[in-house]
Structure formats: C-alpha cells, structure tokens
Amino acid sequence: PGRLELRKYNPILRKYTLHKEIK
C-alpha cells in the first residue's frame, strides 16, 4: 500500500509508477 500512497502524494511518482504498472 506504500506505493499507492506515494502515487497520491507525488504527482511525478504517480506517472512513474503508472508507467511501471502498465509495463
């Protein structure tokens, strides 16, 4: 769940994690 929280708090990380999740 830590990653989910980071995505919500960090817009830049959100894009980065989204890319990683899609790949």
C-alpha positions as CSV (number, residue, x, y, z in Angstrom):
1,P,0.0,0.0,0.0
2,G,3.0,2.3,0.4
3,R,3.3,2.7,-3.4
4,L,-0.3,3.7,-3.6
5,E,0.1,6.4,-1.0
6,L,3.2,7.7,-2.8
7,R,1.3,7.9,-6.0
8,K,-1.4,10.0,-4.3
9,Y,1.1,12.3,-2.7
10,N,3.6,12.6,-5.5
11,P,2.2,13.5,-9.0
12,I,5.5,12.8,-10.6
13,L,5.9,9.5,-8.9
14,R,2.3,8.8,-9.9
15,K,3.2,9.0,-13.5
16,Y,6.4,6.9,-13.0
17,T,4.5,4.2,-11.1
18,L,1.7,4.2,-13.6
19,H,4.2,3.5,-16.4
20,K,5.8,0.7,-14.3
21,E,2.4,-0.8,-13.6
22,I,1.3,-0.7,-17.2
23,K,4.5,-2.3,-18.4
